[in-house]
Amino acid sequence: VAAQRDSVVFRSPVSPLVERMVRVLRKLNPQTRLTLSLPPAEIVFAGEREDLEELLGNLLDNAMKWAKSAVAVTIATISGSGNLFEIVIEDDGPGIPEDSAREVLKRGKRLDETKPGTGLGLAIVADLVNEYGGSLALERSGMGGLRAVVRLRSLQ
């Protein structure tokens, strides 16, 4: 299957998918301020739509779960990088201690058991990012919580 995947070029427009997911989350979580910033030109992910949806869904689910009142989503091209784009999802929740950032990427690992979850979300994100040769960084957000930064290849 992996050999077949390498020979096929997938084209998944990013903005329509993100806009749809944000629209649904705003309806489900009206108490959380969810802002979205998109680039003026469409970014096309060089991968399967379902994988991008899974990646975004897990990051957004985490942000919405842990946010006190606000989540920000930014999609942008990375100037001077050729064909990379960036997904940044940040919240105003408690964040993750810097020394635990690698730990939360392990399957089944949870730092806090007070919220529902399986501990698989960030591990799935890390696996998908790896599969596409991208990068994932978990940092402290200027909003106070977690800032997840994913860089992936686009077709433009």
Legacy VTK file of the C-alpha trace (Angstrom):
# vtk DataFile Version 3.0
C-alpha trace
ASCII
DATASET POLYDATA
POINTS 156 float
0.000 0.000 0.000
2.824 2.434 0.866
4.400 1.812 -2.545
1.104 2.635 -4.241
0.729 5.806 -2.164
4.165 7.051 -3.294
3.189 6.860 -6.963
-0.030 8.867 -6.567
-0.097 12.638 -6.125
-2.788 13.665 -3.664
-4.216 17.187 -3.787
-6.138 18.321 -0.730
-7.170 21.994 -0.500
-6.577 23.121 3.088
-8.847 26.161 3.611
-12.246 24.554 2.853
-11.478 21.675 5.221
-10.306 23.950 8.046
-13.250 26.328 7.566
-15.731 23.448 7.771
-14.141 22.027 10.917
-14.016 25.444 12.613
-17.665 26.125 11.692
-18.745 22.841 13.332
-16.617 23.461 16.438
-18.061 26.969 16.855
-21.569 25.475 16.896
-20.596 22.726 19.349
-18.607 25.051 21.652
-20.230 28.511 21.537
-18.595 29.419 24.870
-15.085 29.181 23.353
-13.877 32.018 21.113
-12.406 30.295 18.055
-10.522 32.516 15.610
-9.303 31.478 12.174
-6.650 33.112 10.019
-6.202 31.834 6.462
-3.773 32.889 3.731
-5.100 34.875 0.751
-4.038 32.157 -1.712
-5.241 28.574 -1.429
-2.766 26.052 -0.042
-3.012 22.524 -1.410
-1.702 19.803 0.905
0.379 17.143 -0.859
-1.442 14.322 0.900
-4.751 12.635 1.560
-7.655 14.767 2.773
-8.561 12.151 5.401
-5.069 12.351 6.905
-5.208 16.148 7.081
-8.680 15.921 8.613
-7.432 13.443 11.242
-4.437 15.615 12.070
-6.488 18.814 12.349
-9.285 17.064 14.219
-6.954 15.775 16.921
-5.200 19.120 17.379
-8.477 21.059 17.432
-10.081 18.564 19.804
-7.198 18.969 22.250
-7.236 22.758 22.006
-11.010 22.970 22.521
-10.869 20.493 25.399
-8.182 22.381 27.329
-8.919 26.023 26.416
-10.314 28.271 29.126
-12.051 30.533 26.624
-10.074 30.926 23.382
-8.485 28.940 20.550
-6.674 30.415 17.537
-6.058 28.592 14.258
-3.613 29.999 11.713
-2.792 28.496 8.327
0.078 30.159 6.467
2.683 29.604 3.806
6.255 29.745 5.072
8.117 32.335 3.035
11.436 31.221 1.649
10.694 27.550 2.344
9.747 26.535 -1.157
6.590 24.523 -0.727
5.975 24.276 3.019
2.948 25.522 4.891
2.235 25.809 8.575
-0.741 24.945 10.747
-0.649 26.682 14.130
-3.292 25.854 16.726
-3.016 27.530 20.112
-5.171 27.915 23.186
-5.343 29.723 26.514
-5.474 26.548 28.618
-2.880 25.189 31.062
-0.432 24.114 28.345
2.127 21.335 28.667
5.292 21.604 30.756
8.286 21.927 28.405
9.910 18.779 29.772
6.738 16.769 29.012
6.348 17.739 25.335
8.011 14.553 24.045
6.156 12.410 26.568
2.669 13.440 25.343
3.533 12.255 21.836
3.701 8.650 23.072
0.649 6.461 22.509
-1.623 6.275 25.531
0.291 8.940 27.476
-1.845 11.506 29.296
-0.543 14.209 31.604
-3.922 14.981 33.137
-6.707 12.464 33.692
-9.368 15.076 34.579
-10.588 15.454 30.981
-11.875 12.643 28.760
-9.456 11.164 26.246
-7.364 8.161 25.323
-3.919 9.697 25.035
-3.793 8.791 21.345
-4.542 12.142 19.675
-1.102 13.747 19.729
0.576 10.401 18.973
-1.610 10.084 15.865
-0.715 13.651 14.861
3.005 12.880 15.300
2.674 9.683 13.229
0.869 11.481 10.386
3.336 14.369 10.363
6.204 11.850 10.233
4.535 9.910 7.428
4.460 13.064 5.302
7.999 14.162 6.210
6.773 17.204 8.112
7.563 18.578 11.546
5.601 19.021 14.770
6.525 21.363 17.613
4.668 21.755 20.908
5.454 25.108 22.495
4.111 27.579 25.038
1.510 29.820 23.407
1.469 33.578 23.777
-2.151 32.966 24.819
-0.872 31.023 27.841
-1.611 27.446 26.804
-0.255 25.094 24.167
0.916 26.128 20.705
1.067 23.213 18.263
2.978 23.998 15.073
2.793 21.558 12.160
4.762 22.074 8.961
3.834 20.074 5.870
4.523 20.078 2.146
2.148 21.810 -0.234
1.872 21.476 -3.991
2.468 25.174 -4.646
LINES 1 157
156 0 1 2 3 4 5 6 7 8 9 10 11 12 13 14 15 16 17 18 19 20 21 22 23 24 25 26 27 28 29 30 31 32 33 34 35 36 37 38 39 40 41 42 43 44 45 46 47 48 49 50 51 52 53 54 55 56 57 58 59 60 61 62 63 64 65 66 67 68 69 70 71 72 73 74 75 76 77 78 79 80 81 82 83 84 85 86 87 88 89 90 91 92 93 94 95 96 97 98 99 100 101 102 103 104 105 106 107 108 109 110 111 112 113 114 115 116 117 118 119 120 121 122 123 124 125 126 127 128 129 130 131 132 133 134 135 136 137 138 139 140 141 142 143 144 145 146 147 148 149 150 151 152 153 154 155
